Amino acid sequence: MNKIFAIAIFFGSFCFGQQNQNQEIEKPIRNLFLGMKNADPELLNSAFSDTAILQTITKDGVKTEDIKEFITSISKMEKGDLDERITIEAIHVDGNLASVFTPYSFYFKGKLSHCGANSFQLVKQNEEWKIQYIIDTRRKDNCKEIK
């Protein structure tokens, strides 16, 4: 009986530790989208590392956007204009590197605009996870709304 109890404690603490780590990894991603929704440049900036890269796959190739310009453009929006809803499908971690894949639906002023998927690379710096790299796809067809 003691062995079963010890095994249950071990696996329970492992699962709790993994869940806690995943919440820490998700935090800058959640802050990114909350910052977009609230047009909050400070919250947006807090999500990224100092050398972060933002890219989008287009029909013509890959477009790179400057993070500072992205934050400035978002901060000029009205609160509530932008609403990107995600589903976290996968989180992979190795030390101070995490990879997160999130399908999304994007709403502009309450209306579905487009959808796609985000691929995030995060790094742990000074005991805090930051977004280092985002690349996404965008399309207007075959979109599933995320509530």
PyRosetta script that sets phi, psi and omega in degrees:
from pyrosetta import init, pose_from_sequence

init()
pose = pose_from_sequence("MNKIFAIAIFFGSFCFGQQNQNQEIEKPIRNLFLGMKNADPELLNSAFSDTAILQTITKDGVKTEDIKEFITSISKMEKGDLDERITIEAIHVDGNLASVFTPYSFYFKGKLSHCGANSFQLVKQNEEWKIQYIIDTRRKDNCKEIK")
pose.set_psi(1, -40.2)
pose.set_omega(1, 179.5)
pose.set_phi(2, -63.4)
pose.set_psi(2, -36.2)
pose.set_omega(2, 178.6)
pose.set_phi(3, -64.0)
pose.set_psi(3, -44.1)
pose.set_omega(3, -180.0)
pose.set_phi(4, -62.7)
pose.set_psi(4, -43.5)
pose.set_omega(4, 178.8)
pose.set_phi(5, -62.0)
pose.set_psi(5, -43.9)
pose.set_omega(5, 179.5)
pose.set_phi(6, -64.0)
pose.set_psi(6, -40.7)
pose.set_omega(6, 178.9)
pose.set_phi(7, -65.4)
pose.set_psi(7, -42.3)
pose.set_omega(7, 179.1)
pose.set_phi(8, -62.2)
pose.set_psi(8, -42.5)
pose.set_omega(8, 177.9)
pose.set_phi(9, -62.9)
pose.set_psi(9, -44.5)
pose.set_omega(9, -179.2)
pose.set_phi(10, -59.6)
pose.set_psi(10, -52.2)
pose.set_omega(10, -177.6)
pose.set_phi(11, -69.4)
pose.set_psi(11, -35.2)
pose.set_omega(11, 176.8)
pose.set_phi(12, -63.2)
pose.set_psi(12, -43.3)
pose.set_omega(12, 178.8)
pose.set_phi(13, -69.9)
pose.set_psi(13, -33.6)
pose.set_omega(13, 177.1)
pose.set_phi(14, -63.4)
pose.set_psi(14, -47.2)
pose.set_omega(14, -179.5)
pose.set_phi(15, -64.7)
pose.set_psi(15, -41.6)
pose.set_omega(15, 178.6)
pose.set_phi(16, -63.9)
pose.set_psi(16, -42.9)
pose.set_omega(16, 179.1)
pose.set_phi(17, -63.0)
pose.set_psi(17, -40.3)
pose.set_omega(17, 178.8)
pose.set_phi(18, -67.1)
pose.set_psi(18, -41.8)
pose.set_omega(18, 179.1)
pose.set_phi(19, -62.7)
pose.set_psi(19, -43.3)
pose.set_omega(19, 178.8)
pose.set_phi(20, -62.5)
pose.set_psi(20, -42.8)
pose.set_omega(20, 178.4)
pose.set_phi(21, -63.2)
pose.set_psi(21, -42.4)
pose.set_omega(21, 179.1)
pose.set_phi(22, -62.5)
pose.set_psi(22, -38.6)
pose.set_omega(22, 177.2)
pose.set_phi(23, -63.3)
pose.set_psi(23, -39.4)
pose.set_omega(23, 177.7)
pose.set_phi(24, -65.2)
pose.set_psi(24, -39.5)
pose.set_omega(24, 179.1)
pose.set_phi(25, -68.6)
pose.set_psi(25, -40.1)
pose.set_omega(25, -179.2)
pose.set_phi(26, -69.2)
pose.set_psi(26, -24.8)
pose.set_omega(26, -173.2)
pose.set_phi(27, -53.3)
pose.set_psi(27, -51.3)
pose.set_omega(27, -179.9)
pose.set_phi(28, -65.9)
pose.set_psi(28, -29.5)
pose.set_omega(28, 177.7)
pose.set_phi(29, -68.4)
pose.set_psi(29, -47.2)
pose.set_omega(29, 177.6)
pose.set_phi(30, -61.7)
pose.set_psi(30, -40.0)
pose.set_omega(30, 178.6)
pose.set_phi(31, -65.1)
pose.set_psi(31, -35.2)
pose.set_omega(31, 176.5)
pose.set_phi(32, -58.2)
pose.set_psi(32, -50.8)
pose.set_omega(32, -175.8)
pose.set_phi(33, -74.7)
pose.set_psi(33, -31.2)
pose.set_omega(33, 173.3)
pose.set_phi(34, -67.5)
pose.set_psi(34, -41.1)
pose.set_omega(34, 176.5)
pose.set_phi(35, -62.0)
pose.set_psi(35, -38.9)
pose.set_omega(35, 176.1)
pose.set_phi(36, -64.2)
pose.set_psi(36, -47.4)
pose.set_omega(36, -177.8)
pose.set_phi(37, -62.5)
pose.set_psi(37, -37.0)
pose.set_omega(37, -178.2)
pose.set_phi(38, -94.2)
pose.set_psi(38, 2.8)
pose.set_omega(38, -177.7)
pose.set_phi(39, 51.0)
pose.set_psi(39, 46.9)
pose.set_omega(39, -174.0)
pose.set_phi(40, -107.7)
pose.set_psi(40, 100.1)
pose.set_omega(40, -176.2)
pose.set_phi(41, -64.2)
pose.set_psi(41, -32.5)
pose.set_omega(41, 179.8)
pose.set_phi(42, -67.7)
pose.set_psi(42, -43.3)
pose.set_omega(42, 178.4)
pose.set_phi(43, -66.3)
pose.set_psi(43, -41.5)
pose.set_omega(43, 176.7)
pose.set_phi(44, -58.8)
pose.set_psi(44, -49.9)
pose.set_omega(44, -177.6)
pose.set_phi(45, -61.4)
pose.set_psi(45, -35.0)
pose.set_omega(45, -178.0)
pose.set_phi(46, -66.9)
pose.set_psi(46, -18.9)
pose.set_omega(46, -177.1)
pose.set_phi(47, -78.8)
pose.set_psi(47, -22.0)
pose.set_omega(47, -170.9)
pose.set_phi(48, -105.1)
pose.set_psi(48, 150.1)
pose.set_omega(48, 168.7)
pose.set_phi(49, -74.0)
pose.set_psi(49, 167.1)
pose.set_omega(49, -179.3)
pose.set_phi(50, -66.4)
pose.set_psi(50, -20.8)
pose.set_omega(50, -177.1)
pose.set_phi(51, -116.0)
pose.set_psi(51, 26.0)
pose.set_omega(51, -175.7)
pose.set_phi(52, -62.6)
pose.set_psi(52, 152.3)
pose.set_omega(52, 179.5)
pose.set_phi(53, -126.2)
pose.set_psi(53, 137.0)
pose.set_omega(53, 179.6)
pose.set_phi(54, -123.5)
pose.set_psi(54, 121.8)
pose.set_omega(54, -179.1)
pose.set_phi(55, -135.1)
pose.set_psi(55, 154.7)
pose.set_omega(55, 176.3)
pose.set_phi(56, -130.1)
pose.set_psi(56, 137.1)
pose.set_omega(56, 174.0)
pose.set_phi(57, -84.5)
pose.set_psi(57, 122.2)
pose.set_omega(57, 179.0)
pose.set_phi(58, -114.2)
pose.set_psi(58, 174.5)
pose.set_omega(58, 177.9)
pose.set_phi(59, -65.6)
pose.set_psi(59, -20.7)
pose.set_omega(59, -179.2)
pose.set_phi(60, -97.7)
pose.set_psi(60, -1.7)
pose.set_omega(60, -178.8)
pose.set_phi(61, 137.8)
pose.set_psi(61, -139.4)
pose.set_omega(61, -178.4)
pose.set_phi(62, -116.7)
pose.set_psi(62, 127.5)
pose.set_omega(62, 179.5)
pose.set_phi(63, -105.7)
pose.set_psi(63, 129.1)
pose.set_omega(63, 177.4)
pose.set_phi(64, -101.3)
pose.set_psi(64, 134.1)
pose.set_omega(64, 179.0)
pose.set_phi(65, -117.0)
pose.set_psi(65, 138.2)
pose.set_omega(65, 178.0)
pose.set_phi(66, -71.3)
pose.set_psi(66, 129.2)
pose.set_omega(66, -177.6)
pose.set_phi(67, -59.9)
pose.set_psi(67, -44.8)
pose.set_omega(67, -178.7)
pose.set_phi(68, -62.4)
pose.set_psi(68, -41.0)
pose.set_omega(68, 177.8)
pose.set_phi(69, -66.5)
pose.set_psi(69, -38.7)
pose.set_omega(69, 176.9)
pose.set_phi(70, -59.4)
pose.set_psi(70, -49.0)
pose.set_omega(70, -179.7)
pose.set_phi(71, -62.6)
pose.set_psi(71, -42.5)
pose.set_omega(71, 178.7)
pose.set_phi(72, -61.3)
pose.set_psi(72, -44.5)
pose.set_omega(72, -178.8)
pose.set_phi(73, -65.8)
pose.set_psi(73, -38.6)
pose.set_omega(73, 179.2)
pose.set_phi(74, -66.8)
pose.set_psi(74, -39.7)
pose.set_omega(74, -176.7)
pose.set_phi(75, -67.6)
pose.set_psi(75, -16.0)
pose.set_omega(75, 177.9)
pose.set_phi(76, -86.2)
pose.set_psi(76, -7.6)
pose.set_omega(76, -179.8)
pose.set_phi(77, -79.1)
pose.set_psi(77, 164.3)
pose.set_omega(77, 173.4)
pose.set_phi(78, -82.0)
pose.set_psi(78, 145.3)
pose.set_omega(78, 176.3)
pose.set_phi(79, -56.0)
pose.set_psi(79, 130.0)
pose.set_omega(79, 178.4)
pose.set_phi(80, 92.3)
pose.set_psi(80, -10.6)
pose.set_omega(80, 179.5)
pose.set_phi(81, -64.6)
pose.set_psi(81, -38.3)
pose.set_omega(81, -175.4)
pose.set_phi(82, -109.4)
pose.set_psi(82, 130.3)
pose.set_omega(82, 179.7)
pose.set_phi(83, -144.3)
pose.set_psi(83, 101.1)
pose.set_omega(83, 176.6)
pose.set_phi(84, -100.9)
pose.set_psi(84, 118.4)
pose.set_omega(84, -178.5)
pose.set_phi(85, -105.2)
pose.set_psi(85, 131.0)
pose.set_omega(85, -174.5)
pose.set_phi(86, -122.1)
pose.set_psi(86, 160.7)
pose.set_omega(86, 167.6)
pose.set_phi(87, -124.9)
pose.set_psi(87, 123.9)
pose.set_omega(87, 178.6)
pose.set_phi(88, -84.4)
pose.set_psi(88, 111.7)
pose.set_omega(88, -177.1)
pose.set_phi(89, -91.8)
pose.set_psi(89, -33.2)
pose.set_omega(89, -176.1)
pose.set_phi(90, -153.5)
pose.set_psi(90, 140.3)
pose.set_omega(90, 171.7)
pose.set_phi(91, -130.4)
pose.set_psi(91, 124.4)
pose.set_omega(91, 176.3)
pose.set_phi(92, -121.3)
pose.set_psi(92, 136.9)
pose.set_omega(92, -175.1)
pose.set_phi(93, -132.7)
pose.set_psi(93, 137.6)
pose.set_omega(93, 169.2)
pose.set_phi(94, -141.3)
pose.set_psi(94, 103.6)
pose.set_omega(94, -179.3)
pose.set_phi(95, 61.3)
pose.set_psi(95, -120.8)
pose.set_omega(95, -177.2)
pose.set_phi(96, -95.7)
pose.set_psi(96, 20.5)
pose.set_omega(96, 178.1)
pose.set_phi(97, -123.4)
pose.set_psi(97, 133.0)
pose.set_omega(97, 176.0)
pose.set_phi(98, -134.3)
pose.set_psi(98, 145.8)
pose.set_omega(98, 176.8)
pose.set_phi(99, -122.9)
pose.set_psi(99, 130.6)
pose.set_omega(99, -177.0)
pose.set_phi(100, -131.5)
pose.set_psi(100, 132.5)
pose.set_omega(100, 179.6)
pose.set_phi(101, -114.3)
pose.set_psi(101, 126.3)
pose.set_omega(101, -175.2)
pose.set_phi(102, -137.1)
pose.set_psi(102, 105.7)
pose.set_omega(102, 166.7)
pose.set_phi(103, -61.4)
pose.set_psi(103, 151.6)
pose.set_omega(103, -177.8)
pose.set_phi(104, -146.3)
pose.set_psi(104, 161.5)
pose.set_omega(104, 165.4)
pose.set_phi(105, -127.6)
pose.set_psi(105, 135.5)
pose.set_omega(105, -173.9)
pose.set_phi(106, -113.1)
pose.set_psi(106, 127.9)
pose.set_omega(106, -178.9)
pose.set_phi(107, -114.8)
pose.set_psi(107, 133.9)
pose.set_omega(107, 175.6)
pose.set_phi(108, -116.5)
pose.set_psi(108, 118.6)
pose.set_omega(108, -177.6)
pose.set_phi(109, 51.9)
pose.set_psi(109, 42.9)
pose.set_omega(109, 174.6)
pose.set_phi(110, 84.8)
pose.set_psi(110, -5.3)
pose.set_omega(110, -177.5)
pose.set_phi(111, -111.1)
pose.set_psi(111, 134.8)
pose.set_omega(111, 178.3)
pose.set_phi(112, -58.7)
pose.set_psi(112, 122.9)
pose.set_omega(112, -178.3)
pose.set_phi(113, -100.1)
pose.set_psi(113, -50.6)
pose.set_omega(113, -178.4)
pose.set_phi(114, -164.6)
pose.set_psi(114, 177.7)
pose.set_omega(114, 179.2)
pose.set_phi(115, -146.6)
pose.set_psi(115, 179.2)
pose.set_omega(115, 179.3)
pose.set_phi(116, 162.5)
pose.set_psi(116, -148.6)
pose.set_omega(116, 179.1)
pose.set_phi(117, -142.0)
pose.set_psi(117, 145.7)
pose.set_omega(117, 174.3)
pose.set_phi(118, -108.5)
pose.set_psi(118, 141.1)
pose.set_omega(118, 170.6)
pose.set_phi(119, -120.2)
pose.set_psi(119, 116.7)
pose.set_omega(119, -178.2)
pose.set_phi(120, -105.9)
pose.set_psi(120, 140.3)
pose.set_omega(120, 166.2)
pose.set_phi(121, -116.3)
pose.set_psi(121, 125.6)
pose.set_omega(121, -179.9)
pose.set_phi(122, -118.7)
pose.set_psi(122, 150.0)
pose.set_omega(122, 176.8)
pose.set_phi(123, -125.5)
pose.set_psi(123, 145.8)
pose.set_omega(123, 177.6)
pose.set_phi(124, -95.6)
pose.set_psi(124, 117.8)
pose.set_omega(124, -179.6)
pose.set_phi(125, -127.0)
pose.set_psi(125, 128.6)
pose.set_omega(125, -179.5)
pose.set_phi(126, 51.8)
pose.set_psi(126, 45.4)
pose.set_omega(126, 177.1)
pose.set_phi(127, 65.1)
pose.set_psi(127, 20.0)
pose.set_omega(127, -179.6)
pose.set_phi(128, -135.7)
pose.set_psi(128, 134.7)
pose.set_omega(128, 178.2)
pose.set_phi(129, -78.5)
pose.set_psi(129, 137.6)
pose.set_omega(129, 178.5)
pose.set_phi(130, -134.4)
pose.set_psi(130, 148.9)
pose.set_omega(130, 175.2)
pose.set_phi(131, -76.4)
pose.set_psi(131, 123.0)
pose.set_omega(131, 177.5)
pose.set_phi(132, -99.0)
pose.set_psi(132, -33.7)
pose.set_omega(132, -173.4)
pose.set_phi(133, -153.0)
pose.set_psi(133, 134.6)
pose.set_omega(133, 172.8)
pose.set_phi(134, -130.7)
pose.set_psi(134, 134.6)
pose.set_omega(134, 167.1)
pose.set_phi(135, -132.6)
pose.set_psi(135, 139.6)
pose.set_omega(135, -177.8)
pose.set_phi(136, -136.2)
pose.set_psi(136, 164.0)
pose.set_omega(136, 170.9)
pose.set_phi(137, -110.6)
pose.set_psi(137, 157.7)
pose.set_omega(137, 178.5)
pose.set_phi(138, -142.0)
pose.set_psi(138, 133.9)
pose.set_omega(138, 175.6)
pose.set_phi(139, -150.5)
pose.set_psi(139, 160.7)
pose.set_omega(139, 179.5)
pose.set_phi(140, -108.5)
pose.set_psi(140, -8.7)
pose.set_omega(140, -179.5)
pose.set_phi(141, -109.4)
pose.set_psi(141, 159.4)
pose.set_omega(141, 179.8)
pose.set_phi(142, 55.1)
pose.set_psi(142, 38.7)
pose.set_omega(142, 179.4)
pose.set_phi(143, -88.3)
pose.set_psi(143, 132.8)
pose.set_omega(143, 172.5)
pose.set_phi(144, -103.4)
pose.set_psi(144, 126.8)
pose.set_omega(144, -179.5)
pose.set_phi(145, -72.0)
pose.set_psi(145, 136.3)
pose.set_omega(145, 175.9)
pose.set_phi(146, -105.1)
pose.set_psi(146, 125.7)
pose.set_omega(146, -176.8)
pose.set_phi(147, -86.0)
pose.dump_pdb("model.pdb")
